[in-house]
């Protein structure tokens, strides 16, 4: 049996005579550099273009920055902002603001918070692994997360879910740092100020992506129940009781208004999502549906084979994890279960793993959803790290030569799988039809061409064929002026609950023949640009063409 105390043996060894490149700090710096490189290389690609969910965050943040109102005219929203017919979290707008204040409205500033947050999560999981177990587990967790396909993809685009892994581990990290009763070390008194900070930060996360609002309280509740004896002992001491009170007070002070909104106005703060079940289903069927979605998050199909099947989130030729994670996770779960009675750290990590799918069990999707389950995704990384350290130490104790052989085979396999993934993710993935279409690559390129020439035209008419909400993407790609947005005419049509933008200013989107009245009002000799699919509206001689990576034209820019 590998006890928790054994995890700390290597980290306490004297490192004065160890070369710098072999010291933990050097290894950590190398991991962080690798994590940063994989998240910034080929910036603007992997994914290419801009998705409408990224764009709605970027545009509303920019409206706030320039006018103090979101696109719907609401001044400094707190609980949610309205966009595309859904209510989005307002917190991510405020995350984007400082980046846009420095760098303006563009794809880089839209995705930069995810990049920085991704690297910060790698550093934070190192600290968390070190707090729960030891430095070796922390380093393994950081290394595995730096190379994790799921996390790499999340860290490269501007969806509000991109920061979910960071939000998922931040409260626990702060609570452990405050020496709250999650810890087994009775010699360290709780830190009241840090406990209050943990409560405030946890409260702020109630304004984040809906999955975070569900995951964080459930995880902390389960972890608290599994470590209840420690909490019960601590609450009898003055300093611990003050620290717990500080956490609760700060949490309620910050999260209270949002919790009340959920109670009093659930239709406002709830994001658009359909239930996983039909309303007419019996209770037993609803429970079975939820359990089925829960279990599927641990399946080989989701984790290692196909992953999330939705085009925007689907990774090329892989599930959410590399196959080399599987044996590490199996060893890790064995260690945790054997230590369950004696180790609070094992209990906390098991609670983390057990609750990781909860935020994706209630809503419908074509498969397990990589964004909604992202808040708990770091639990699987920590599990594999525990398995790697435990297996490595056991093998070295048994037979050093065999251990080195196994380590060499593992490293070769890991390097091969990562190289294969990088080859596809940073390459052909960008030209896949589903990715190319859902990230509006051609429309973004067309808008970049149009942007310096927009004043030359009296009207622009844009196709909507194979496009979902092109108006919001065009606003970001054109770096449109929010003041003009509010001052000019703009129209929306609500279909199926979605707010579809048909025009703003001189730009019109061709839904059927809805654009014809605006076209017919133009005076003779008006300067007009059409952005259409090849052959659409019988145009034959485009003045500019947008090409797919395979060389076929996807958009024509034409003047009648």
N, C-alpha and C positions, 0 to 999 in steps of 0.2 A: 504493500500500500504506500502511495506517495502522499505524504502529509503536507499541509500548507507550509509548515515551517521549513521543509526541505526546499521549497521554491526560493527561499531567500539566501541559500548557502553561497551561490556563486556571486551574487551581487555584493556580498560583504567581504569578498576576498580582496586582499591588497592589490591595487592596480598600479602602484608606483613604478614597477619595472616593466609594465606592459607597454609596447609601442602605442603611440597615440591612435593609429589607425585601427587598433584592435580594442580600444576602450569604448565603453557604451556611448559616451557623448559623440565620438566620431561616427559610430555606427548609426546613431540616431540622426545626425546631420546628413549622412549619406542617404538614409531613408527619406528624410524630408525633401532633400534635393530631388530624388527620384520621383517622389509624389508630385512635387511642383512641376517637374519636367513633363510628366505624363499628362498633366492637366492643362498645360499651356502650349505644348507642341501642336503645330498645325492649328493655331487659334483661328476660329471661324469655320473650321471643319470638324467633323466627328462630334456633334452633328453639324452639317452645313446649314446655311440659311438661317431662318428664324421661324419658330413655331408660334402659332397665335396665342398660346398660353404664356409664352415668354413676352410676346409683344404687348399683351394687355397689361402686364405688370410694368413694363418699361414705359409705356405711354402714359399710364395713370400717374406713375411716379414723376414723370417729366412735367405733366400738367400741374402737379402739386408744387414742384420746384419753381415753376415759372408763374403760377397764378394763385397758389394756395388752395386749389380745388382739384378734385379728380375729374375724369372726363364727363361725369354726370352732373358736375357742378356742385358737389358736396364739399364743403370746406373741411379740410384736414380730418378725413374719416378715421374712426377708431375701430369699430367692430367689423366692418367689411366695406368693400368698394364694389360698385356695380359695373360689370363688364361682360360683354358677349351674351348677356341674358342670365348670367350666374353671379353669385356673390362671392368674391374672392377675399382672402385674408388681406387686411390692410397693413399688417406688420411688414410684409415683404416690400411694400412701397417705401417704407422708412429705411429699410436696409439699403435700398437702391439709391436713395437721395444723395448721400455724400459722394458716391461714385459718379453720379450724373453731374453733381455740382462741379466736380473737377474735370471730368472727361466728356460731358455732354450726353446726348441721346444717340446711342449706337449699340451694335451687337456686343462690343467689348465690355462696355459698362453694364450691359444687361447680364452678362455672364461672369463678370469678375467677382462678384460676391460668392458665387458658387465655387469658383477656383480657390479663392482665399479660404473660404469655409471648409473646402475639402482638405486642404493641406493642414488647416488648424485641427480638423477632426483626426487626422493621422497623428498629430502631436498629442492630442487629448487622449486618444485611445492608448498611447504609450503610457501616459501618466495614470490612466485608470487601471491598466493592467498591472502597473507597478504598485499602485495603492492596494489593489485586491490581492495580488499574489507576489510578484517580485519584478525586478528589472528585466530579467530574461523574457518573462511573459509579455511585458510591456513592449520590448523591442520586437518580438515575434508578431505581436498584434499590429504594431505600426507597419512592419514590413508587409504583412499579408494584406492590410487595408490599402497600402500604397499601390499594390498590384491588383487589387480586387476589381474585376470588370464592372460590376454593379456600381461601385462607388466612383470609379473613373468616369463612367457615363453620367452619373448624377452631377459630378463636379464640373461638367463641361457645358451645361446649358442653364438658362435663366428661369426655369420653373421654380415656383416657391417651394416645391418639394425637394429641391436640390440641397437644402440645408437640413433636411430631416435627420440624417445620421448624427450631425452635430447636436441638434436639439434633443435627440434621443438619449445621449450620454451626458450632456452638460449638467442636468440636475443632480444625477448620481455623483458625478465628479465633485461638484461643489459640496454636496452633503458629506461625502467622505473627507474632503479637505477640511470641513468644519468639525471633524471628529464626532459626528453625530452617531447615535447608537448602532448604525450599521456596522461599525468597527468592533473588533473583538479586543482591541488594545484598551484596557481599562485605565492605563497610566496617563493617557492623553485627555485632558479635559476638553469639553466642547468649546468651540469659538463662537461666541454669541453673534458678533458682527458678521462673520462669514455665514452663519446659519441664516441670518436675516437676508443676506445677499442671495443665498440659495433659494429662499422663499420668494423673493422678488423676481428672480430670473425664471423660476418655475411658473410664477404667475404670468410673466410676459409671454411665455410659450403658449398660454391659453389663447393668445391672439394670433398664433401662427397657423400653418396649414392644418386642416381639420384632422388629419391622421395624427398629428402631434398632440392635439387636444385630447384625443382618445387614448393614445398609447401611454403618455407620460403618467397620468394619474393611476391608470391600471397597473403599470409596472411598479411604480413606487408603493402602491398599496400592497401588491403581492410580495414585494421584497420586504416591506415592513412587517407583514404577517409572518414571514419565514424567519425573521430576526426579532420577533416580538419579545422574547425573554430579555434581550439586551435593552430594548426600549423600556420595558417595565422596570428593570433595575435602575436605569438611568433617570427616569422621571422622578424617582424618589430623592435625587440629589438636586441641590439648589441650582447649580450652574447648568446642568443638563436640562432641567425643566425650563430654565430661562431661555436656553438655546432653542428648545422645541417650540416654546411660545413665540420666540422671535421669528422662527421660520413660518409658523402658522399665521401670525399676524401679518407679516410681509406678503405672504402668499394671498391671503384673503383681501388685503388692501389693494393689490394689483389685479388679481384675477376676478375679484368679486363682481365688478361691473359686467365682465364678459359672461360669467356664470349666470348672472341675473338676466342677461340678454337671451341666453339659451332657454331659460325658463319662461320668460315673458314674451319673447319674440323669436321663437325658433325658426320661423319662416325667413327671417332676415339673416341670421348669422350662419345658417346651414348652407354649405356649398351645394351646387347642383350635383345630385347623385341619386340613382334609383336603388331601391332596396334589392338585396340579393334574391328575395322571394317575391311571390305574387301575394297581393293583399288577401286574396281568397284562399290561400293555402292554410291548411290546419296547422296548429301550433307545432305538432310533431314534425311536420314537413319543414317548417321554418327553422326549427332547431337543427334538423338534419342538414339543411342547406348551409347554415352557419358552420357547423362542425366540419362539413366537407371542404369548405373554403379554408378553414383553419388548418386542417390536416394537409391539404395540398401544398401549403407553404414549406412543409418538410419533405416533400416528394423529390425523388431524383429528377423528375421531369422539370419542375420549376427551378430547382437549385443547380442542376448540372447539365441538363439536356437541352430543353427549349426555352426555359425562362418565361418572362412576360411575353405574350403573343401579340400585344398591341404594337403596331409599327414604330410609333414614336419611342417606345422604351425597349424594343427588342434588340438584344445584342446579336452580333453576327456569329452564327455557328456555335453558340454556347448558351448555357443557362446563366444564372446570376453569379455562380462561383466556378472556379477551376476544379477539375477532378482531383487534383492533389490535396484539396481541402478535405475530401471525404474521409480518408484514413485518420487524419489529424482530428477531425470532429468526433469520430467514433472513439478514439483513445481519450479525447477530452471529456466526453460524456461519461465514460467509464470512471475516470478519475473523480469527476464531480459527484457522481452518485455514491461512490465509496466514501467520499469526504462529507457527505451531506450532514451527518449527525455532529461532526466535530468542527466544521469550518463554516463560518458565516459568509466568507467570500464565495465558497461553492454554492451556498444557498442563494446569494444575490445573483450570481451569474445564471443559475438555473431559473430563477424568476425572470431574468432578462430574456432567456431563450424561450421560456414557456409563454411569455406574453408578446413576443415579437410579432406574431401575425394578427393580433387583436384589432388593429386599426384597418384591416382589410377583410374583415369577415362579414360585414353588414351590407356592403354595397355590391351591386352587380358589375361584372366585368367579364371579358371573354376568357380570362385566365387569372391566376394570382397576379396582383398588381404591384409592380416594382416600386411605384411611387408611394402608395398608401402603406406598404409594409416597410418602407425605408427607415422610419424612426427606430425600429428594433433590429436593423440589419447588422449593427456592430456586435450584437450578441454572438452571432455565428463566427465572426472573426476572433473574438476573445476565446470562444470555445476551441477553435482550431489552435490558437496560440498555447492554451493550456495543454492540449494534446501534444503539440510539437515539443514543448519543454519537458513534459512528463515522459514521453517516449524516448526523447534523446538522452535524458539522464539515466533512465532505466537501461537502455542499450549500452551506454558507456560503462555503467557499473558491471554489466554482465560480460561484455566482450568489446573492447575498444576497437579492434580491427573490424569486426562485423558492423559496429556502429558507424564507423567511417565509410564503409561500403554502402550501407543503407543511406547515409546522408548524401553521398555522391550520386547515387541513383535518384534520390528525391530531387536534388538540385537540378540534375539534367532533365528530368521529367517536367519540373516546374518551369525551367527556362524554355523548354520546347513549347509547352502549352501557352506561356505568355507570349513568346515570339509569334506563334500562330495567331493568337488573338490580336496582337498589335498590327500584324500585317493586314488583317481584314478590317479592323476597326478604323485604322488611320488611312485605309485605302479604299477598297471597293464598297465598303459600307456606305460611303458618301454618295455613291451613284445609284444605290438601290431605289427602285421606283417608289416604294412606300415612304422611304426616308426623304427622298428628293421632293416628293409631293407635299408631305406633311410639314416640311420645314421651308416650304415656299422658296426654294433656291432660285427658281427662274424669276419669280416676282421680285425678290430682293434685288437681283441683278438688274432687272428692268427699272426699278425705282432708283437705283444708284445711277443708272444712265440718265434718267429723267431729271433727277434732282437739280443739277445746275442749269437745266433747260426748261424747268417748269414755267417760268415767267414768259416764255416764248409762246405758250399755248393758251387759248381761251377756254378750252375744255379738254379733258382727258377721259376716255371711256375704256374701262378695263374689264376683261373677261372674268367670269367666275367659274369657268369650267375646271373641274378637278381642284377647286380651291374652297377652303373653309374659312370664312371670315377674313377675306383678303384686305378689307378696309383697315383693320387694326395693324396688320403687318406693314402695309404701305405707309402708315403714319410714322412708324419707327424708321423704316428704310429711307423715307424722304426727309427725315429729321424735321418734321412739320412743326410749325410754330403754334403752341397751345393758344396764344391770344387769337390767332386767326381761326382756330377751331371753335372758339366760343363766339367769335364775332360773325362768322360766315354761316350760311345756310347749311344744315346737315339733316339728313333724314334716316330713319330706321323703320324697319318692318319686323314685327314679331311673328315668327313662325315656329310652331312647336315649342314655344317657350324661349327661343333664342332671339336675341336682339341683333338683327342683320342690318349692317350699315349699307345703305344703297347709294349714298353720296355724301361728300363734305366738300364745301367750296366748289372748285371747278372739276373735281374728280368724281366720276360716276362709275358705278359697278353694274355690269349688265346682267341682271337677273331677268331672264326672259326678254320682253320688250319694254320693261319698266323704264329704260333709259331714253326711249324715243321722245317723250314730251320734252325733256331737256335738250335733246339733239335738235328737235324741230324748232325750238325757240332761238337757236343760234342764228345770228345775222349772216347774210351772204358774205363770203370771204373770211369767215372766222377760221382761226388757226386751230385745228383739231388733231389730236393724237389718239390712235386706237392701240391698245395693248391686247392682242388676241392670240388664240391658238393658230398654228399654221393652217391656212385655208378658211378660217372662220370669217363669216360675213363676206366671203368671196374676195377678200383682199389677195393680191398676187405679188406685189412688189414692196416688201418691207424696207424701211430705211435702216432698220437695225434688227438683229436676230439674237436670241438667247439660245444657247445650245446645251443639251444634256451632255454629261461626260462621255457618252458613247458616240457623240458627234451629230445626233439628230436634233433638229431645231425644236424647241418647246414653246417659245413665244416669239411673235412678230410684233414689232413696233411700226405702225403704218400711219401715213397721212393720206386722207382721201383726196 
